[in-house]
Amino acid sequence: MFDKKLLGNNIKRERERHGMTQSQLAEKLYLTYQSVSGWERGTHPPDLDNICELSKIFGISIDTLLFKRCGYDRYMVAVDGGGSKTEFVLFTESGEVIRREKLSSSNPNSGGAENCISVLLQGIERLRSDAYKIDAIFVGIAGGASSVATAQIVRTLQEKYGSCSVSCDSDTVNVLGFAPDPLNAMGMIVGTSSSVFFRNNGLMQYTGGWGYLFDKGGSGFDIGRDAIREALSASDGMKDGNEFVEIITSEIGEARKNLGELYRMNVQGVAALAPVVFRAAEKGNKDALSILERNAGRMAELIKTAQKKSGYKGKIIGGGSLLRDAIYKDMIQEKSGVEIMVPEIPPIYGAAVECCLRNGIKTDESFGEKFAMSYKRRKQKNAEN
C-alpha cells in the first residue's frame, strides 16, 4: 500500500522541479487544477492511468513516484559555444536534462565580448524559472581560454546570479568530458576552426588552434578557403576550369568578379563551403579529394606533435562537425595512425561533466545514461514546439 502523503509530496516536488504550475500539469493530463491540488495534499490520489502519465511527464519510474522520497538535486547550467552556435542545458547533478536552448555563436574573439555576454545571458535566462535555483554555471566556448573577455564573462554572470559558482574555459574541455578520465586525455576539434589538445593531470596544452588568420589548414574555414582559391585560379587562367570549379562557382558566383564580396564573407561564411567540398569528394572528385588530403595532413601533423609533447598514445576524442564526414575522418586517422572516437551525443554533455568536476561532483555511467536519455527527450520536445 502506498503512502498518499508521500505520493502527493513527490508530485509537488517533481512538478516544481519541472517549472510547472498546477494548472499547467493539469492541462497536460486534461484535468482541472483542483485535481492536481488534491493529489498534492494527499486527499485524493491519482488513479493508475494518471500515475503512469505522471511518471512519463516527470521522467521517473512509477516505483520512485509511489514509494521513494523524490529529493532535490542541485541544478546547474552547462554551455557549449562554437564558431556557429551556442547550446545551453539546465541539468541536475544526477544527469537529468531539464531544459535545453540553442542560440547563435558566442565566440568572444570573433564576435566581441558584448555579443558573447548578450548571447550567454539570453540563453541562461531562457533556461531559468522561479522553480530552479542555479548552483553552478560552466561556460565552455571557442576562445574562452585565450580571450581577454573571459574575466568579464565570469564577472558579469556572477553579478547576475549571485552566489552561483561560475567558470569559463575553452570549448576544448567539453570534448574531453567524454574521456574515461577527462583530466588525462587527448582531444581535437575540427569545425569552423581546428586544434588538438591534451590534459595532463588537469593541465591543458594545445597544438594548433591559432585561429583563421594564422592556422595552416585542417578547419572548415581552411577547406572553404582552398575551394575559393581553386575557383580564383581558374578565373585567372592559372588552371583549367573543371567540374569542381563549376560546383564552387554555383555557390559563390564568378570568383574574380565577386572578389570584393568574397572578402566581405565572415569566417562562418567561408567555412560553410566545406560541406560542398565533402559532397564533391564523396562523388570521387579529384580536386575536392586533394583539398581534403592536404587539410587532413595538417591535422595529422598536429596530432603527432601533441603525442610527442604529451606521451599520450590512446584514442583521441573528436569534436566538431567536420569529423562527422567519414572520408575526412578516415583520412586523418590514416595519416596520423591514431583512432579518433567521435561521440554520438553533442559536446554539451562534456560541458556538463566539466561543470560537475569543477564543483566536486563525480559523474559515472548512470550520469551519462540519464543525460543522454533526457537530452534526447528535451531535444524532441523542442522540435515539436
LINDAUR-V673641 format. One line per field, one symbol per residue. phi: phi as a letter, one per 30 degrees, with the letter a starting at -180 (. if undefined). psi: psi as a letter, one per 30 degrees, with the letter a starting at -180 (. if undefined). Layout:
phi=???
psi=???
This chain:
phi=.dddddddddddddeddcicddddddddchbcdddddddddidbddddddddddedddibddedddbbdddcddcbccbbccdbabcbbcbcddjddcbbbbbdebdddccjdddeddddddddddddaddccdcabbccbeidccdddeddddddddddcidddbbbaddddddddddebddbabbbbbbecbabaacchjddbbbiidjddbdcljcdddddddddddddddddidaddaddddddddccideddcedddddddeddddddeeddedddddiddddddddeddddddddddddddddcidbddcdcbjddddddddeddddddcibdcccddcdddddddddddedbicdcbddddddddddddddddddddd
psi=kljeeeeeeeeeeeeeeghkleeeeeefghllfeeeeeeffgeillleeeeeeeeeefhlleeeeefkjjlklkklkkkjkafflkkkkkllffgkkelklkaakgjfeefleeeeeeeeeeeeeffllffkjkfkkkjjlkgfffkffeeeeeeeeeeegbgkkklkalfefeeffflejffilklkkjbelllkllkjhfjkllkahflfffkflfleeeeeeeeeeeeeeeeggflkkaeeeeeeefefajeeegeeeeffkleeeefffefeeeeeefggkeeeeeeeeeeeeeeeeeeeeeeeefgkgalkkklkffffjeeeeeeeeeffgkkkjjlellffeeeeeeeeefggkkkaeeeeeeeeeeeeeeeeeeee.
